[in-house]
Amino acid sequence: MLPEPVRFILNWGSRYSLWVFNLGLACCAVEFVAASMSRPPFARLGMTAHGPQQADVMVVSGTVTDKMAPAVRRLYEQLPEPRYVISFGACSNCGGPYWDSYSVTKGVDQLIPVDVYVPGCPPRPEALLQGILRLQDKIAGESMPVEGGSGGYPSASALTAPLVQPPVVGS
């Protein structure tokens, strides 16, 4: 286990430097854009939007159909570790008003693990900001992996190694 001060610093860095990838599938994607362009902006929370290979958080907003399910799974697998998922809206959470359709996946959690659910049809931009704050609180309480540096973090031995002394010059 990492020492508490080191764990705190690593969690703090992860918490306030989240890069978001929005997988907008339907009308909730419009609300995501409204939230990202609102005052206060995402930048105040340490969040910026990027593609899946650079992102920490994937926001799934809208109806996930069975035909889109493989693409959702593939995009999730492209996110580097540690990765988080926010399910944004009733359709993404459980199928929403289309839950009884033959072609609708009954929630994105049927395909990938979800960390935060944001309810609503469509959710208000403030609800997304509340979901992000919940995710940041979850990250702040995580314990860091230590063996072999898996999960994108340095290994415990690298963090606790003694300092290398510089060579003495001109003796």
N, C-alpha and C positions, 0 to 999 in steps of 0.2 A: 504494500500500500504506500502511496506517495505521502510525504509529509503534508500536513494540513495547509501550510502557507503555499506550497507548490501547487497543490490541487486547487486552491482558491484562485491563484493567478491564472492557471490554465482554463478553469471554468469561466472566469471573468472575461478572458480573451475570446473564448468561443461564444459566450453569451452576447457580447456587444459587437460582434463582427460577423453576423449571419448574412449570407448571400442567398437570395431567394430565386427560385425558378418557379414561375407560374405556369401550371398546366391548365389553361383555360379551355373548358370544353363546352360551356353554355353561358347562360345569362349571368351567372355569378362572376364570371370573368370580368364583366363590366364593372361590378362592384369592387373587384380587386383593383382595377385600374383607378377607380374613384378613390379608393383608400390610399393607393400609392402616390397619387397626385395631390392629396389633401394637405391641409395644414393641421397639425404638424406632419411633416413628411417622414417617410420610412428612415431617411438618413439620420434623423434625431435618435432613432432606436438602434442605430448602427447597422441598418439593413440596406443592401443594394441588390438590384436584380441582375441576374446573369443566366447563362445557359446551364444545362444539367451537369456538365463536366466540372464547372467551377462552383456550383451551388452547394450549400449546406442544408437548405430547407426547400422542399417541394410543396407548393400550395396547389392542391387539386381542387379546382373550382368548377362545378357544373356536373351534369349527368354523365356518368361513366357507363358506356354501353358495352355489351359483350364483345362487339367488334373492336372497340378501342382498348379493351383490357390488356392484350399483349403489348401494345405500345406503351401503356401506363407502366406496366411492369418493367419493360426495357428501359424506359427513361429513369425509373427509380434505381435500377441497377447501375446506371451511369453516374449517379451521385457518389462522390467519394465519402469514405467513412470519416467521422461520424456524420450520419445523415438523419434528417428529421422530416416528418410529413405533417402538414396541416390540412385537414379535410374541411373545406370551406363551403358551407351551404347544405341544405337538406338533401339535395340530389346526390352530392358526393358522400354525405354521411350515411344515407340509408336508401337512396333511390328517389326520395322526395315524392312529388305527386305522381311520378311515373313508376313507382315501386312495383306495380302489378303488371308492367309490360314484359313481354317475353324477351325483349332485347336489352333490358336494363340490368346492370350489375347492382345488387342490393347493398351497395356501400363499397367505397374504395378499400375498406379494411378487409374485404374478401380477397384482395389481390396483394396488398402491401401493408406493413405495419403502420398505424397512424398514432401520432403522439398527441395531437390536439384536435378536437372537434369544435368547429364554429357553427352553431345552429342558425337557422333562418332561411327564408325563401323570398328574396335573396337576403343574406345578412347585410346589415348596415356596415359601412366602413369602420365605425367604432368597434364593432364586434371583431373584425379582423385584427385591429390593434390590440384588443384585449386578448385574443388568441396568441398573438406574438409575445405579449407580456407573460402569458402562462408558459409558453415554450421557453422563454428566457429563464423563468423561475425553475422550470424542470432541469434545464441545463446547469444552472447554478448548483443544484443539489446532486449532480451525478458524481459517481466515483470514476476516477480515471483508470483505464487499463494500463498495466505496468509491464507485463511480460512481453519482451520483444518489440515494444513500441507499437503494437497493433492499434488500429483505430486512428491513425494519423498523429499520435502523440509520441514524444520521445520515450525511450525506455527509462526505467527507474535508475539503472546503472549509469546512463548518460547524464541524468539530472543530478546525481549525487557523486559523480566522479571528482577526484581532487583536481584543483587547478594546476595547469602546466606552468612551471616557472620559466620565464624568459631567459635566454642565455645571457651570461654576463659578458659585456663588451668592454674591451680596452683594459685588461688587467696587466 
